[in-house]
Amino acid sequence: MNTKRIVVALGHSALGKTFPEQKENVKKAANAIADLVEAKYEIVITHSNGPQIGMIHSAMTEYSRLEPSNTVAPMSICSAMSQGYIGYDLQNEIRTELLNRGIYKPVSTLITQVRVDPFDAAFTHPDKVIGRYMTEEEAKAEEKKGNHVIKTEGKGYRRIIAAPRPMEIYELDAIKALMDAQQIVIAAGGGGIPVLQQGTRLKGASAVIEKDITSACLAEQLDADVLLLLTGVEKVALNYGSPSETPLDIMTVEEATRYIDEKQFSSGAMLPKVEAAVSFASSNKERKAIITSIDTALAGLTGKTGTLITC
């Protein structure tokens, strides 16, 4: 039997929001990944970094305020930091879980850069909130730097940044080489570090990339069989949170697209996952995407639960 290649996208619930939460939560993620390894799947892992990159950005901004000689860290640097420390926790816990099961399989984290288009409309319409709440004075100072801010009544101001679409994953060949060496690879964390190509140089962009969309691009370019999107619920549901909530076992690409048009999915939660699933499943009729919870990862892959998205 041919080994199936899957890209596993870990959502916010797999990591938590603080260092102690993350340390505890990645144990559950490691257990799910180990189950997939035992089932003989070839695995690449992507992950969210929303709370983490915000925490890093806030910490570096505060440090620059206390030490004026130190400039604020660019978003690209914050993204790289988040990939490093999240990958560190994940690879150590996965390695430990595998060894506890008598399996030796190397796990590597790859800092990943993703090219974005400098003319992407997202740069003129930023919508991703980042960092701590600021005073009006601090917000005006941010705007003078050319940054965008948004006001939340009763709380203050926060910075908003662009979320452009991914165009090219620069470390793709390195990911393939590690997979060919039978390693588990953690890559494109947080959607990858957004960069602009300027001649031979890659320049970090002040942006973030939607992790699930990058995961779909990576899965397609790796010729994966399955894109497994792990989140906080077991199945995608229509009319979520209402008395008429209806869990879905399967969606065709056509049905999922219609549900998106009907605005069935929250933009900050399920929508990017369904969009990523549609993108991957529609790229080849042999490919499929599955959305389920981290607790039911293997069951979802074997068709026992979760929501399947196919052509």
C-alpha positions as CSV (number, residue, x, y, z in Angstrom):
1,M,0.0,0.0,0.0
2,N,1.3,3.5,-1.0
3,T,1.9,5.8,1.9
4,K,-0.5,8.7,1.9
5,R,0.9,12.2,2.2
6,I,-1.1,14.7,4.4
7,V,-0.7,18.3,5.5
8,V,-2.0,18.8,9.0
9,A,-3.1,22.3,9.9
10,L,-3.3,22.9,13.6
11,G,-5.6,25.7,14.8
12,H,-5.6,28.0,17.8
13,S,-7.1,25.4,20.1
14,A,-4.0,23.1,19.5
15,L,-1.7,25.7,21.0
16,G,-3.5,27.9,23.5
17,K,-2.6,31.5,24.3
18,T,0.1,31.5,26.9
19,F,3.4,29.6,27.4
20,P,1.9,27.2,30.0
21,E,-1.2,26.6,27.9
22,Q,0.9,26.0,24.8
23,K,3.1,23.5,26.7
24,E,0.1,21.6,27.8
25,N,-1.9,21.8,24.6
26,V,0.9,20.6,22.3
27,K,0.9,17.3,24.2
28,K,-2.6,16.7,22.8
29,A,-1.4,17.7,19.3
30,A,1.6,15.4,19.6
31,N,-0.7,12.5,20.6
32,A,-2.8,13.1,17.5
33,I,0.3,13.3,15.2
34,A,1.7,10.1,16.7
35,D,-1.6,8.4,15.9
36,L,-1.2,9.4,12.3
37,V,2.4,8.3,12.2
38,E,1.4,4.8,13.5
39,A,-1.2,4.7,10.8
40,K,1.6,5.1,8.2
41,Y,0.8,8.6,7.0
42,E,3.6,10.9,5.7
43,I,3.1,14.2,7.5
44,V,3.8,17.9,7.2
45,I,2.5,20.1,9.9
46,T,1.4,23.8,9.7
47,H,0.1,25.8,12.7
48,S,-1.6,28.9,13.8
49,N,0.3,31.7,15.5
50,G,-2.3,34.4,16.1
51,P,-2.1,34.8,19.9
52,Q,1.7,34.2,19.9
53,I,2.7,36.7,17.3
54,G,0.5,39.3,19.0
55,M,2.2,38.6,22.3
56,I,5.6,38.8,20.7
57,H,4.7,42.1,19.0
58,S,3.4,43.6,22.2
59,A,6.5,42.5,24.2
60,M,8.9,43.9,21.6
61,T,6.9,47.2,21.3
62,E,6.9,47.6,25.1
63,Y,10.7,46.9,25.2
64,S,11.3,49.6,22.6
65,R,9.2,52.0,24.7
66,L,11.3,51.3,27.8
67,E,14.6,51.3,25.8
68,P,14.2,54.0,23.1
69,S,17.6,53.0,21.6
70,N,15.9,49.8,20.5
71,T,13.6,50.0,17.5
72,V,10.2,48.1,17.4
73,A,10.6,44.6,15.9
74,P,9.1,44.4,12.4
75,M,6.1,42.0,11.9
76,S,8.3,39.7,9.8
77,I,10.7,39.2,12.8
78,C,7.8,38.6,15.1
79,S,6.5,35.9,12.7
80,A,9.9,34.3,12.6
81,M,10.1,34.2,16.4
82,S,6.7,32.6,16.7
83,Q,7.6,29.9,14.1
84,G,10.7,29.1,16.1
85,Y,9.3,28.8,19.6
86,I,6.0,27.1,18.5
87,G,8.0,24.7,16.4
88,Y,10.4,24.0,19.3
89,D,7.5,23.0,21.6
90,L,5.8,20.9,18.9
91,Q,8.8,19.0,17.7
92,N,9.9,18.1,21.2
93,E,6.5,16.9,22.3
94,I,6.0,14.9,19.0
95,R,9.5,13.4,19.4
96,T,8.7,12.4,23.0
97,E,5.3,10.9,22.2
98,L,6.8,8.9,19.3
99,L,9.7,7.5,21.4
100,N,7.2,6.6,24.2
101,R,5.5,4.4,21.5
102,G,8.8,2.9,20.4
103,I,9.0,4.9,17.2
104,Y,12.1,6.8,16.1
105,K,11.3,9.4,13.5
106,P,13.1,12.8,13.2
107,V,11.0,15.9,13.5
108,S,12.2,19.2,12.1
109,T,11.0,22.8,12.1
110,L,11.7,24.9,9.1
111,I,11.4,28.7,9.2
112,T,9.4,29.4,6.1
113,Q,9.1,32.5,4.0
114,V,6.1,33.1,1.7
115,R,6.1,35.6,-1.2
116,V,3.2,38.0,-1.3
117,D,2.1,40.5,-4.0
118,P,3.0,44.2,-3.0
119,F,-0.1,45.2,-4.9
120,D,-2.4,42.9,-3.1
121,A,-5.6,44.8,-2.2
122,A,-5.2,43.7,1.4
123,F,-2.4,46.2,1.9
124,T,-4.9,49.1,1.3
125,H,-7.6,47.4,3.3
126,P,-5.9,45.9,6.4
127,D,-8.2,43.9,8.7
128,K,-6.1,41.8,11.0
129,V,-6.0,43.1,14.6
130,I,-2.6,42.8,16.3
131,G,-1.0,43.7,19.6
132,R,-2.3,45.4,22.8
133,Y,-4.8,48.2,23.3
134,M,-3.3,51.7,22.9
135,T,-4.3,55.2,24.1
136,E,-5.4,57.8,21.6
137,E,-2.0,59.4,21.8
138,E,-0.2,56.2,21.1
139,A,-2.6,55.4,18.2
140,K,-1.8,58.8,16.6
141,A,1.9,58.1,16.9
142,E,1.3,54.7,15.1
143,E,-0.6,56.5,12.3
144,K,2.3,59.0,11.9
145,K,4.5,56.0,11.2
146,G,2.2,54.9,8.4
147,N,0.5,52.2,10.4
148,H,-3.3,51.6,10.5
149,V,-5.3,51.5,13.8
150,I,-8.9,50.7,14.7
151,K,-10.9,52.0,17.7
152,T,-12.8,49.7,20.0
153,E,-15.3,51.6,22.2
154,G,-14.5,51.5,25.8
155,K,-11.2,49.7,25.3
156,G,-8.9,51.9,23.2
157,Y,-7.1,51.5,19.9
158,R,-5.3,48.5,18.3
159,R,-3.1,48.2,15.3
160,I,-4.5,46.5,12.2
161,I,-2.3,44.9,9.4
162,A,-2.8,43.4,6.0
163,A,-3.5,39.7,5.3
164,P,-2.3,39.2,1.7
165,R,-2.7,35.9,-0.1
166,P,0.3,33.6,-0.4
167,M,1.9,33.3,-3.8
168,E,5.1,31.2,-3.5
169,I,6.6,29.2,-0.7
170,Y,10.4,29.7,-0.9
171,E,11.5,26.8,1.3
172,L,9.4,24.2,-0.7
173,D,12.4,22.3,-2.0
174,A,13.8,22.1,1.6
175,I,10.5,20.7,2.8
176,K,10.5,18.1,0.1
177,A,14.0,17.1,0.9
178,L,13.2,16.6,4.6
179,M,10.1,14.5,3.6
180,D,12.2,12.4,1.3
181,A,14.5,11.8,4.3
182,Q,11.4,10.4,6.1
183,Q,11.2,13.3,8.6
184,I,8.1,14.9,10.0
185,V,8.3,18.5,8.9
186,I,6.8,21.6,10.7
187,A,6.6,24.4,8.2
188,A,4.8,27.6,7.2
189,G,3.8,28.3,10.8
190,G,1.3,31.1,11.0
191,G,1.0,31.1,7.2
192,G,4.7,31.7,6.7
193,I,6.7,34.9,7.0
194,P,5.3,37.3,4.4
195,V,8.0,38.7,2.2
196,L,8.4,40.9,-0.9
197,Q,10.9,39.9,-3.6
198,Q,13.2,42.8,-4.4
199,G,15.7,41.6,-6.9
200,T,17.7,38.9,-5.2
201,R,16.6,40.1,-1.7
202,L,13.6,39.1,0.3
203,K,12.2,41.9,2.4
204,G,9.7,41.2,5.2
205,A,6.3,42.7,4.8
206,S,4.2,44.3,7.6
207,A,1.5,41.7,7.3
208,V,0.3,38.2,8.3
209,I,-0.9,35.4,6.0
210,E,-3.9,33.3,6.7
211,K,-2.5,30.0,7.9
212,D,-5.2,27.8,6.4
213,I,-4.8,29.3,2.9
214,T,-1.0,28.8,3.0
215,S,-1.7,25.2,4.2
216,A,-3.8,24.6,1.1
217,C,-1.1,26.0,-1.2
218,L,1.6,23.9,0.5
219,A,-0.6,20.7,0.3
220,E,-1.1,21.3,-3.4
221,Q,2.5,21.9,-4.2
222,L,3.6,18.8,-2.2
223,D,1.0,16.8,-4.1
224,A,-0.6,15.7,-0.9
225,D,-3.5,13.4,-0.8
226,V,-5.3,15.0,2.1
227,L,-5.4,18.4,3.8
228,L,-6.5,17.8,7.4
229,L,-7.7,21.0,9.1
230,L,-7.9,20.6,12.8
231,T,-10.0,23.0,14.8
232,G,-12.1,23.2,18.0
233,V,-15.2,21.4,16.6
234,E,-15.7,17.9,15.3
235,K,-17.7,18.9,12.2
236,V,-18.5,22.0,10.1
237,A,-22.1,23.1,10.8
238,L,-24.6,25.3,9.0
239,N,-26.4,27.9,11.2
240,Y,-23.7,27.4,13.8
241,G,-24.7,28.3,17.4
242,S,-28.5,28.5,16.5
243,P,-31.3,26.1,17.4
244,S,-31.2,25.0,13.7
245,E,-27.5,24.1,13.8
246,T,-26.9,21.3,11.3
247,P,-23.5,19.4,11.3
248,L,-22.2,18.3,7.9
249,D,-20.7,14.9,7.1
250,I,-19.7,15.9,3.6
251,M,-19.7,18.9,1.3
252,T,-18.9,19.1,-2.4
253,V,-16.8,22.0,-3.6
254,E,-19.9,23.4,-5.2
255,E,-22.0,23.2,-2.0
256,A,-19.2,24.7,0.1
257,T,-18.9,27.6,-2.3
258,R,-22.6,28.2,-2.0
259,Y,-22.5,28.2,1.8
260,I,-19.6,30.7,1.7
261,D,-21.7,33.0,-0.6
262,E,-24.5,32.6,1.9
263,K,-22.1,33.8,4.7
264,Q,-22.7,30.6,6.7
265,F,-19.1,30.7,8.2
266,S,-17.5,33.2,10.5
267,S,-14.6,35.2,8.9
268,G,-12.4,34.8,12.0
269,A,-13.0,31.1,12.5
270,M,-14.5,28.5,10.1
271,L,-14.5,30.6,6.9
272,P,-10.7,30.4,6.1
273,K,-10.8,26.6,6.8
274,V,-13.6,26.0,4.3
275,E,-12.0,28.3,1.8
276,A,-8.7,26.4,2.1
277,A,-10.6,23.1,1.8
278,V,-12.3,24.2,-1.4
279,S,-9.1,25.5,-2.9
280,F,-7.3,22.2,-2.2
281,A,-10.1,19.8,-3.1
282,S,-10.8,21.7,-6.4
283,S,-7.2,21.5,-7.5
284,N,-7.5,17.7,-8.3
285,K,-10.4,15.4,-8.2
286,E,-8.3,12.8,-6.3
287,R,-7.6,15.2,-3.5
288,K,-9.8,15.7,-0.4
289,A,-9.9,18.0,2.6
290,I,-11.2,17.1,6.1
291,I,-12.2,19.5,8.8
292,T,-12.5,18.1,12.3
293,S,-11.2,18.5,15.9
294,I,-7.8,17.6,17.1
295,D,-9.3,14.9,19.3
296,T,-10.8,13.1,16.3
297,A,-7.9,13.6,13.8
298,L,-7.4,9.9,13.0
299,A,-11.1,9.1,13.1
300,G,-11.7,12.0,10.6
301,L,-9.1,10.6,8.2
302,T,-10.7,7.2,8.3
303,G,-14.1,8.6,7.5
304,K,-15.7,8.0,11.0
305,T,-16.3,11.6,11.7
306,G,-15.4,15.2,10.6
307,T,-16.6,17.0,7.5
308,L,-15.2,15.8,4.2
309,I,-14.8,18.2,1.3
310,T,-14.4,16.8,-2.2
311,C,-15.1,17.6,-5.8
